[in-house]
Amino acid sequence: MNWDISHILSDWDFEPGEAMVRRFIGKDGVEKIQMRIDLGILQMNAEGRPDGKLPFGKASFFDHLRDKLESFEAENDGDDEGFHLESKECQKLQQEAIQYHHRYICYFQLEDYANVVRDTERNLDAIAFATDYSHSEENIWNLRQLTPQLLMMRTRATAAQFLALEKHNSAIRNVEEGLDQLQEFYDSVSRPDLAEESGEMQALETWLQELKEQRPMSEREKLEIELSEAIKQENFEKAAEVRDQIKELGT
């Protein structure tokens, strides 16, 4: 077997600063996503666990752990007291989360925002699970430190969906909520000072300002500007007409 993939790399040159992602149907009939990086190509499945594996016969290792918790609760009258994750299990959760990280980055480049939301929320759920059931603060932090980027990417993807529907106000509110969630995270880990240095918060704050500046004016705002101009020009007949139009909007 020829293991050399040089011919594949030479047909797809790496370009720094460019989004180099593609999706296709593999020989196995499963949709794949590829990301070109400087030293090669990352390939992953578009659905399920990115590497296509089924840990313990489950869709993911996280699903295996949730089933394990469910079995524990079934044996203890619905009580989860005493259930905890071993260090190796947390490490496997983290390794799996990184796979999903690579994929949601690809989906964002492909402007497939619904799947960005799906994969980021999946990782956030895995982090919450580890936080609840791990006894190791180190293991918990190793996962929780992924939270800021997850929150930022989920916010960007959700807001982008609103923008595609021309719901600019909803997009703005979504970004504001994302900023609140980031602040809550830094407060929850007793490091509000990190919020000031957070690249994720800075990115969302910059985008929020851009969204506000680009937001189309509502019909009421347009009429209010027209009313103001009419009053300045002492065109009171026009001003009266515009006031009536504003009243009609209110009804």
C-alpha positions in Angstrom: 0.0 0.0 0.0 1.2 3.5 -0.9 0.9 5.6 2.3 2.2 8.8 0.6 -0.5 11.6 0.4 1.8 14.1 -1.3 -0.3 14.1 -4.4 -3.5 15.0 -2.4 -1.7 17.9 -0.7 -0.2 19.2 -4.0 -3.7 19.4 -5.5 -4.9 21.5 -2.5 -2.3 24.1 -1.6 -2.4 25.6 1.8 -3.1 29.3 1.8 -2.5 31.1 5.2 -5.4 33.2 6.4 -7.9 31.5 4.1 -10.8 29.2 5.0 -9.7 25.9 3.6 -12.6 23.5 4.2 -14.6 21.2 2.0 -17.3 18.6 2.3 -18.0 15.5 0.2 -19.4 12.0 0.2 -16.7 9.4 1.1 -16.3 6.0 -0.5 -18.2 4.6 2.4 -21.2 6.7 1.5 -20.8 8.9 4.6 -20.5 12.7 4.3 -17.0 13.9 5.2 -15.5 17.3 6.0 -11.8 18.1 5.3 -9.8 21.0 6.6 -6.5 21.9 5.0 -3.8 22.8 7.5 -0.2 23.7 6.9 1.1 20.2 7.5 -1.7 18.2 6.0 -5.4 17.5 6.0 -7.9 16.8 8.8 -10.8 14.6 7.8 -13.8 13.9 9.9 -17.4 12.6 9.6 -20.1 15.3 9.2 -22.4 13.5 11.6 -22.0 11.6 14.8 -18.6 11.5 16.4 -16.1 13.2 14.1 -13.7 10.2 13.9 -16.5 7.8 13.1 -15.9 5.6 16.2 -18.6 4.2 18.5 -17.1 4.0 22.0 -18.8 1.1 23.8 -21.2 0.9 20.9 -22.5 4.5 21.6 -22.6 7.5 19.3 -19.9 9.1 21.5 -18.0 8.6 24.8 -20.2 11.3 26.3 -23.3 9.2 25.4 -21.6 6.2 27.0 -21.1 8.2 30.2 -24.7 9.4 30.2 -26.0 5.8 29.8 -23.7 4.8 32.6 -25.2 7.5 34.9 -28.7 6.4 33.8 -27.9 2.8 34.8 -26.5 4.0 38.1 -29.6 5.9 38.9 -31.8 3.0 37.9 -30.0 0.9 40.5 -30.3 3.6 43.2 -33.9 4.6 43.0 -33.2 7.5 40.7 -30.5 9.0 43.0 -27.1 10.0 41.4 -25.5 10.4 44.8 -22.1 8.5 44.7 -21.8 8.6 40.9 -18.5 10.2 39.8 -16.1 10.3 36.8 -12.6 8.9 36.9 -9.7 11.1 35.7 -9.3 8.9 32.6 -13.0 9.4 31.7 -12.6 13.2 32.0 -9.5 13.0 29.8 -11.4 11.1 27.2 -14.2 13.6 27.3 -11.7 16.4 26.7 -10.1 14.5 23.8 -13.5 14.0 22.3 -14.5 17.6 22.8 -11.4 18.7 20.8 -12.7 16.6 17.9 -16.0 18.4 17.9 -14.1 21.7 18.2 -12.3 21.0 14.9 -15.6 20.2 13.3 -17.6 23.2 14.4 -14.8 25.4 13.2 -15.2 23.8 9.8 -18.9 24.2 9.9 -18.5 27.9 10.7 -16.2 28.3 7.6 -18.9 26.5 5.6 -21.5 28.9 7.0 -23.5 25.9 8.2 -24.5 27.7 11.4 -27.1 25.2 12.6 -24.4 22.5 12.9 -22.1 25.0 14.7 -24.8 25.4 17.3 -25.3 21.7 17.5 -21.7 20.9 18.1 -21.0 23.7 20.5 -24.0 22.9 22.6 -22.9 19.3 22.7 -19.5 20.3 24.1 -21.1 22.6 26.6 -23.3 19.8 27.8 -20.3 17.5 28.2 -18.5 20.2 30.2 -21.5 20.6 32.5 -21.7 16.9 33.0 -18.0 16.7 34.0 -18.5 19.7 36.3 -21.3 17.9 38.1 -19.7 14.5 38.4 -15.9 14.9 38.6 -14.1 15.1 41.9 -11.0 16.6 40.4 -10.8 20.4 40.1 -7.9 20.0 37.6 -10.0 17.7 35.3 -13.0 20.1 35.6 -10.9 23.1 34.7 -9.2 21.3 31.7 -12.7 21.1 30.2 -14.2 24.3 31.5 -11.5 26.4 30.0 -13.0 25.6 26.6 -16.2 27.4 27.6 -15.4 30.9 26.4 -14.7 29.9 22.8 -17.8 27.6 22.8 -20.0 30.5 24.0 -18.5 32.9 21.5 -18.9 30.5 18.6 -22.5 29.5 19.5 -23.4 33.2 19.8 -21.8 34.0 16.4 -23.6 31.1 14.7 -27.0 31.9 16.3 -26.7 35.6 15.5 -25.7 34.7 11.9 -28.9 32.7 11.5 -30.9 35.7 12.6 -29.1 37.9 10.2 -29.8 35.5 7.3 -33.5 36.0 8.2 -33.0 39.8 8.3 -33.8 39.8 12.0 -31.2 42.3 13.0 -32.7 43.2 16.4 -32.8 39.5 17.4 -29.1 39.1 16.3 -28.2 42.1 18.4 -30.0 40.7 21.5 -28.4 37.3 20.9 -24.9 38.9 21.0 -25.7 40.8 24.1 -26.9 37.6 25.7 -23.7 35.9 24.7 -21.6 38.6 26.3 -23.7 38.2 29.5 -23.0 34.5 29.4 -19.3 35.0 29.0 -19.3 37.4 32.0 -21.2 34.9 34.1 -18.7 32.2 33.2 -15.7 34.4 34.4 -17.7 35.3 37.5 -18.4 31.6 38.2 -14.7 30.7 38.2 -14.0 33.7 40.4 -11.9 35.4 37.7 -13.9 38.4 36.6 -10.6 40.1 35.8 -10.1 37.7 32.9 -13.2 39.2 31.2 -11.2 42.3 30.6 -8.5 40.3 28.7 -10.9 37.9 27.0 -10.4 37.8 23.3 -13.9 36.2 23.0 -15.5 39.1 24.7 -13.6 41.7 22.7 -14.6 39.9 19.5 -18.3 39.9 20.4 -18.2 43.5 21.6 -16.6 44.7 18.3 -19.2 42.7 16.3 -22.0 44.0 18.5 -21.0 47.6 17.7 -20.9 46.8 14.0 -24.3 45.2 14.1 -25.8 48.3 15.8 -24.2 50.6 13.2 -25.5 48.4 10.3 -28.9 47.8 11.7 -31.6 49.0 9.2 -33.9 51.6 10.6 -37.5 50.6 11.5 -40.4 52.3 9.8 -41.1 54.2 13.0 -37.5 55.5 13.2 -37.6 56.6 9.6 -40.9 58.5 10.3 -39.4 60.1 13.5 -36.5 61.4 11.5 -38.9 62.7 8.8 -41.0 64.4 11.5 -37.9 66.0 13.0 -36.9 67.4 9.6 -40.4 68.7 8.9 -40.5 70.6 12.2 -37.0 72.1 11.6 -38.3 73.3 8.3 -41.5 74.6 9.9 -43.5 72.4 7.5 -46.2 71.8 10.0 -48.6 70.3 7.5 -46.1 67.7 6.6 -45.3 67.2 10.3 -49.0 66.6 11.0 -49.1 63.9 8.3 -46.1 62.2 9.6 -47.5 62.2 13.2 -50.6 60.5 11.9 -48.5 57.9 10.2 -46.6 57.2 13.5 -50.0 56.9 15.3 -51.2 54.4 12.7 -48.0 52.3 13.4 -48.9 52.3 17.0 -52.3 50.8 16.3 
